[in-house]
Amino acid sequence: MKRLCRVLDAIRDERGAYLAFTVVALPLALTLLGLVIDGGLMFRAQRRAIALTSAAAHVGAQQIDEDWFRATNQVRLDGGRAAQAASDFLARNATEDIRLDGIAVWGDQVRVSAVADIPTYFMRIFGIARVRFQTSAAARPEHGIEELGQ
């Protein structure tokens, strides 16, 4: 019986329990904190890249062939000016981690593609120094009255 009481007393003894909990929980909490920080920074950079490509496509879609419009009253993109305007817009507004991947102009549409290389901070511990993703956006000029009340 005395032996059973000693065993039960040893089980009830909680000295060192906080140390064991800290050894297990602290690395887990730091890992989760790192993933949250890196994930937030990546999400912000991705939203910026999407916004920049979309804006560049819209800038390109505003470059219409004015001589053709005056002669025929029809809107047609000037392909060279559209591509140049979109490229210039991205060059002026993109950060060093976002670079132009391509611009395509066909018919009445401009498509801008970009690649973003986002640096990580905590994920470098696991050997992931950068995360790369691609984004693209298309735009076309809107013109005229298409529905009642415009």
Salt bridges, closest charged atoms under 4 A:
ASP9 OD1 - ARG12 NH1 3.29
ASP13 OD2 - ARG15 NH2 2.79
ASP65 OD2 - ARG76 NH2 3.01
GLU66 OE1 - ARG70 NH2 3.66
ASP67 OD1 - ARG70 NH1 3.41
ASP78 OD2 - ARG81 NH1 3.82
ASP108 OD2 - ARG140 NE 3.61
ASP117 OD1 - ARG132 NE 2.65
